[in-house]
Amino acid sequence: MGGSFIGFWRYLGNCTVTKTKLWGILDGLKLILDRRFEKISIQMDSLEAVNTIQKGSSRNSNSAL
């Protein structure tokens, strides 16, 4: 079973760790769509970010994500 690893970076300025994780997921998903990968695995080490994704955007959030 072969695999690829793709990395990237983005300047986010001053923001929370959770927001950096969410930006990473968003940028990664855009990259995956652009490259038309068929099978992917996303690993996340932030339960707060996972919960945010599962719940959708919060009404109280002022984040553009």
PyRosetta script that sets phi, psi and omega in degrees:
from pyrosetta import init, pose_from_sequence

init()
pose = pose_from_sequence("MGGSFIGFWRYLGNCTVTKTKLWGILDGLKLILDRRFEKISIQMDSLEAVNTIQKGSSRNSNSAL")
pose.set_psi(1, 107.5)
pose.set_omega(1, 178.8)
pose.set_phi(2, -84.6)
pose.set_psi(2, 166.9)
pose.set_omega(2, -179.6)
pose.set_phi(3, -156.6)
pose.set_psi(3, 165.1)
pose.set_omega(3, 177.9)
pose.set_phi(4, -125.7)
pose.set_psi(4, 152.9)
pose.set_omega(4, 174.5)
pose.set_phi(5, -129.4)
pose.set_psi(5, 126.3)
pose.set_omega(5, -179.8)
pose.set_phi(6, -121.0)
pose.set_psi(6, 132.3)
pose.set_omega(6, 178.1)
pose.set_phi(7, -120.7)
pose.set_psi(7, 161.2)
pose.set_omega(7, 177.1)
pose.set_phi(8, -160.2)
pose.set_psi(8, 170.0)
pose.set_omega(8, 177.4)
pose.set_phi(9, -141.5)
pose.set_psi(9, 158.7)
pose.set_omega(9, 178.9)
pose.set_phi(10, -151.2)
pose.set_psi(10, 138.6)
pose.set_omega(10, 174.6)
pose.set_phi(11, -82.1)
pose.set_psi(11, 122.8)
pose.set_omega(11, -178.0)
pose.set_phi(12, -111.1)
pose.set_psi(12, -5.6)
pose.set_omega(12, -178.5)
pose.set_phi(13, 70.3)
pose.set_psi(13, -143.3)
pose.set_omega(13, -177.5)
pose.set_phi(14, -95.3)
pose.set_psi(14, 107.9)
pose.set_omega(14, 177.9)
pose.set_phi(15, -152.6)
pose.set_psi(15, 173.3)
pose.set_omega(15, -176.9)
pose.set_phi(16, -75.9)
pose.set_psi(16, 161.2)
pose.set_omega(16, 177.1)
pose.set_phi(17, -60.9)
pose.set_psi(17, -41.5)
pose.set_omega(17, -179.7)
pose.set_phi(18, -60.7)
pose.set_psi(18, -42.5)
pose.set_omega(18, 179.0)
pose.set_phi(19, -64.9)
pose.set_psi(19, -35.6)
pose.set_omega(19, 177.5)
pose.set_phi(20, -65.8)
pose.set_psi(20, -38.6)
pose.set_omega(20, 177.7)
pose.set_phi(21, -64.1)
pose.set_psi(21, -42.6)
pose.set_omega(21, 179.8)
pose.set_phi(22, -65.7)
pose.set_psi(22, -40.3)
pose.set_omega(22, 175.5)
pose.set_phi(23, -61.4)
pose.set_psi(23, -39.4)
pose.set_omega(23, 178.3)
pose.set_phi(24, -61.8)
pose.set_psi(24, -43.2)
pose.set_omega(24, 177.2)
pose.set_phi(25, -63.9)
pose.set_psi(25, -46.4)
pose.set_omega(25, -179.5)
pose.set_phi(26, -60.3)
pose.set_psi(26, -48.8)
pose.set_omega(26, 179.3)
pose.set_phi(27, -63.4)
pose.set_psi(27, -39.2)
pose.set_omega(27, 178.7)
pose.set_phi(28, -64.2)
pose.set_psi(28, -42.2)
pose.set_omega(28, 178.3)
pose.set_phi(29, -64.4)
pose.set_psi(29, -38.5)
pose.set_omega(29, 176.3)
pose.set_phi(30, -62.5)
pose.set_psi(30, -43.0)
pose.set_omega(30, 178.6)
pose.set_phi(31, -63.2)
pose.set_psi(31, -42.7)
pose.set_omega(31, 178.5)
pose.set_phi(32, -61.4)
pose.set_psi(32, -43.8)
pose.set_omega(32, 178.8)
pose.set_phi(33, -65.1)
pose.set_psi(33, -41.6)
pose.set_omega(33, 179.5)
pose.set_phi(34, -62.4)
pose.set_psi(34, -37.2)
pose.set_omega(34, -177.4)
pose.set_phi(35, -92.2)
pose.set_psi(35, -1.9)
pose.set_omega(35, 175.2)
pose.set_phi(36, 55.2)
pose.set_psi(36, 44.3)
pose.set_omega(36, 174.9)
pose.set_phi(37, -67.1)
pose.set_psi(37, 144.1)
pose.set_omega(37, -179.8)
pose.set_phi(38, -94.9)
pose.set_psi(38, -35.7)
pose.set_omega(38, -178.9)
pose.set_phi(39, -125.4)
pose.set_psi(39, 129.3)
pose.set_omega(39, -179.6)
pose.set_phi(40, -136.3)
pose.set_psi(40, 159.1)
pose.set_omega(40, 172.7)
pose.set_phi(41, -136.1)
pose.set_psi(41, 125.3)
pose.set_omega(41, 178.6)
pose.set_phi(42, -111.4)
pose.set_psi(42, 125.6)
pose.set_omega(42, 178.2)
pose.set_phi(43, -111.5)
pose.set_psi(43, 135.1)
pose.set_omega(43, -176.5)
pose.set_phi(44, -133.2)
pose.set_psi(44, 135.2)
pose.set_omega(44, 179.3)
pose.set_phi(45, -106.9)
pose.set_psi(45, 20.8)
pose.set_omega(45, -179.7)
pose.set_phi(46, -126.0)
pose.set_psi(46, 105.5)
pose.set_omega(46, 178.9)
pose.set_phi(47, -61.4)
pose.set_psi(47, -36.4)
pose.set_omega(47, 179.2)
pose.set_phi(48, -62.3)
pose.set_psi(48, -42.4)
pose.set_omega(48, 178.4)
pose.set_phi(49, -66.2)
pose.set_psi(49, -42.3)
pose.set_omega(49, 178.1)
pose.set_phi(50, -60.9)
pose.set_psi(50, -45.8)
pose.set_omega(50, 178.8)
pose.set_phi(51, -61.6)
pose.set_psi(51, -39.4)
pose.set_omega(51, 178.5)
pose.set_phi(52, -62.6)
pose.set_psi(52, -43.4)
pose.set_omega(52, 179.2)
pose.set_phi(53, -64.9)
pose.set_psi(53, -44.2)
pose.set_omega(53, -178.0)
pose.set_phi(54, -66.7)
pose.set_psi(54, -34.5)
pose.set_omega(54, -178.5)
pose.set_phi(55, -83.6)
pose.set_psi(55, -18.8)
pose.set_omega(55, -175.2)
pose.set_phi(56, 86.5)
pose.set_psi(56, -173.4)
pose.set_omega(56, -176.6)
pose.set_phi(57, -73.2)
pose.set_psi(57, 146.1)
pose.set_omega(57, -178.6)
pose.set_phi(58, -91.8)
pose.set_psi(58, 142.4)
pose.set_omega(58, 176.5)
pose.set_phi(59, -64.3)
pose.set_psi(59, -29.6)
pose.set_omega(59, -178.0)
pose.set_phi(60, -85.2)
pose.set_psi(60, -5.4)
pose.set_omega(60, -177.0)
pose.set_phi(61, -83.1)
pose.set_psi(61, 137.0)
pose.set_omega(61, 174.8)
pose.set_phi(62, -105.2)
pose.set_psi(62, 17.9)
pose.set_omega(62, -178.7)
pose.set_phi(63, -80.3)
pose.set_psi(63, 142.0)
pose.set_omega(63, 176.8)
pose.set_phi(64, -78.1)
pose.set_psi(64, -9.5)
pose.set_omega(64, 178.4)
pose.set_phi(65, -67.2)
pose.dump_pdb("model.pdb")
